[in-house]
Amino acid sequence: MSLRGAAVRVGGRTLWSGVGLDVGAGEFVAVLGPNGVGKSTLVKVVLGVRQPAAGEVRVLGAAPGRAGARVGYLPQRRSFDASLRMRGADIVRLGWDGDRWGLPLPLPGRFRRGAAAASARIAEVIGLVGAEGYADRPIGQCSGGEQQRLLIAQALVRRPRLLVLDEPLDSLDLPNQAAVAALIGRICRDEGVAVMMVAHDVNPILAHLDRVVYLAEGGAVTGRPGDVITSATLSRLYGTPIEVLATSDGRLVVVGQPEAPARHVDRHEDGGRGAAVPGPRDARANVPADLAPFAPAEPGPSGPSGPSASSASPAPPASPVSEDVRRD
Ligand SMILES: Nc1ncnc2c1ncn2[C@@H]1O[C@H](COP(=O)(O)OP(=O)(O)OP(=O)(O)O)[C@@H](O)[C@H]1O
């Protein structure tokens, strides 16, 4: 994947510009920055659902949106309703054939072989993410970390060469963040999959990263984490004094990073509506309309609090302490 001088405009304003980035096979890149800066919009540009206002974007040798199943996508987190009866393995299967409609028919010979290949691949990715122990359990009864592993398996099932993950660690506890980060790092290295991950906290993935893209209103900095996440670089990017502190256990704490711009409105709102639990055929009902083609497995809202409560909340008041610090 490559971006050259890319810029994006939303609602008449430029979110970011001058973004240059290369992600090769087996490389792991994080997209960082405060709420509302345009991280998910960068994902949309890479998926081809939003056009850049300037610059060039290429994904797997073609314009964004042309790579089909060679791009795996995990949307921003939505948990499953506890009463949802679909098994974890069924959720993974939606990544294989969730975009097809109609009742399954009795299959003649050569199609049966295709079905056997699908089942074998589904079992393989379930093994890859270590979900064998709970893949037959209803997804609503799996823990947040287990659900996330199954969703990663779903995104991997069609053997993508690029995996795009929007805050996959959000709302997981620290041990699960570390475990899922390690899993993604392993998939990236062992399977040679390029990974672009949006993250609020770089620490769980720091050890696995090749590069980071730090977005700010108007601009961006790309480079190795040690070069970008520094007081000097981030202060320059945000035009305000920012301090990056390293704790004794190797974590980075960013102090003074600007918070959400006041005009940030949540664009995931559309995805959170609807009280009924749709069946597999309605799996995309709760995904923002513009990302629906990439997200076959969203079989239900998350209950009373709705999907991704943090992103649905109003922006917190400006604070001198970064998201990373407050979460801990
Ligand atoms: N379709 C749209 N129309 C108008 N504004 C939009 C649209 N989509 C996104 N925005 C705005 O663009 C900005 C960037 O949104 P985006 O979701 O990319 O930010 P983000 O960095 O991913 O935020 P968060 O960390 O909260 O998930 C926000 O201010 C958002 O309200």
The ligand as a Tripos MOL2 file, in Angstrom:
@<TRIPOS>MOLECULE
LIG
   31    33     1     0     0
SMALL
NO_CHARGES

@<TRIPOS>ATOM
      1 N1        -19.3560   11.8150    6.4180 N.pl3     1 LIG1
      2 C1        -18.9070   12.7920    7.1790 C.ar      1 LIG1
      3 N2        -19.4410   14.0290    7.1040 N.ar      1 LIG1
      4 C2        -18.9800   15.0440    7.8710 C.ar      1 LIG1
      5 N3        -17.9750   14.9060    8.7420 N.ar      1 LIG1
      6 C3        -17.4210   13.6870    8.8600 C.ar      1 LIG1
      7 C4        -17.8380   12.5840    8.0830 C.ar      1 LIG1
      8 N4        -17.0990   11.5090    8.4110 N.ar      1 LIG1
      9 C5        -16.2370   11.9380    9.3440 C.ar      1 LIG1
     10 N5        -16.4290   13.2390    9.6060 N.ar      1 LIG1
     11 C6        -15.6710   14.0600   10.5420 C.3       1 LIG1
     12 O1        -14.3170   13.9410   10.1880 O.3       1 LIG1
     13 C7        -13.5240   13.9570   11.3550 C.3       1 LIG1
     14 C8        -12.6150   12.7380   11.3890 C.3       1 LIG1
     15 O2        -13.3950   11.5870   11.6530 O.3       1 LIG1
     16 P1        -12.7190   10.1760   11.8620 P.3       1 LIG1
     17 O3        -13.7760    9.2290   12.2240 O.co2     1 LIG1
     18 O4        -11.8960    9.8360   10.6730 O.co2     1 LIG1
     19 O5        -11.7570   10.4640   13.0930 O.3       1 LIG1
     20 P2        -10.9660    9.4530   14.0150 P.3       1 LIG1
     21 O6         -9.6090   10.0230   14.1720 O.co2     1 LIG1
     22 O7        -11.0600    8.0580   13.5080 O.co2     1 LIG1
     23 O8        -11.8000    9.5890   15.3730 O.3       1 LIG1
     24 P3        -11.9520    8.5900   16.6300 P.3       1 LIG1
     25 O9        -10.6010    8.4950   17.2590 O.co2     1 LIG1
     26 O10       -12.9340    9.3070   17.5140 O.co2     1 LIG1
     27 O11       -12.4770    7.2750   16.1390 O.co2     1 LIG1
     28 C9        -14.4650   14.0600   12.5160 C.3       1 LIG1
     29 O12       -14.5390   15.3950   12.9220 O.3       1 LIG1
     30 C10       -15.7650   13.5670   11.9610 C.3       1 LIG1
     31 O13       -16.8350   14.1310   12.6530 O.3       1 LIG1
@<TRIPOS>BOND
     1     1     2 1
     2     2     3 ar
     3     2     7 ar
     4     3     4 ar
     5     4     5 ar
     6     5     6 ar
     7     6     7 ar
     8     6    10 ar
     9     7     8 ar
    10     8     9 ar
    11     9    10 ar
    12    10    11 1
    13    11    12 1
    14    11    30 1
    15    12    13 1
    16    13    14 1
    17    13    28 1
    18    14    15 1
    19    15    16 1
    20    16    17 2
    21    16    18 1
    22    16    19 1
    23    19    20 1
    24    20    21 2
    25    20    22 1
    26    20    23 1
    27    23    24 1
    28    24    25 2
    29    24    26 1
    30    24    27 1
    31    28    29 1
    32    28    30 1
    33    30    31 1
@<TRIPOS>SUBSTRUCTURE
     1 LIG1         1 GROUP 0 **** ****
